[in-house]
Amino acid sequence: MKKTISKQKGFTLYELVVVAGVILLLTSIVLSRLDISRAKGRDTQKVAELKTLQTALELYQLEAGGYPQQPDGAPAKNGVSAETTMSSTLQPIVVKGYLSVIPKPPKGVSELSALSALGGNIYYYQTADVDATNPNNTYKHTYKPTCGGKKLGEVPYIIYFVAETPQRLSKLSNNGTEITNGYCLTL
């Protein structure tokens, strides 16, 4: 009787390292795309919330004859408590029932624009009453946004945010500096 020696079949160390490397490469690609998708999702949510806010502002204006005004001329913002908050400025819209709550932006990147103080997870609401609320020019207004080439005064208000994803949503600029991933709405 003849004895046969069978060779064990398996992978070499080199083959295992190559397979592990390919798996790691594919995983990193998928995870990076997932982060981009999440950021785009947050941006889409922000756009929808601002459109809802715009509708509420228009309904309020029809009944009240004007838009809610900021008390000090500074832009009302959500996400930062250092200046006027949107919750206090836009409270009349909630009281009248046009919105149940003032939208708060979803968590995301906190600072996106090196060109300005605009943050990525902050909503801004600014009216054209800056000079009216500050006739002596005691408040140095640093936010001078334009939306689609229209300045405050040409339009009654601008609501805006800076998107997380590097896509051009609309033409927003601050003090003449274009914010390429900014989004704004106006009347």
Beta strands, then each sheet from edge to edge (+ up, - down):
strand 1: 76-78
strand 2: 123-127
strand 3: 145-147
strand 4: 150-151
strand 5: 157-162
strand 6: 172-174
strand 7: 177-179
strand 8: 182-186
sheet 1: 1+ 2- 5+ 8-
sheet 2: 4+ 3- 6+ 7-
end
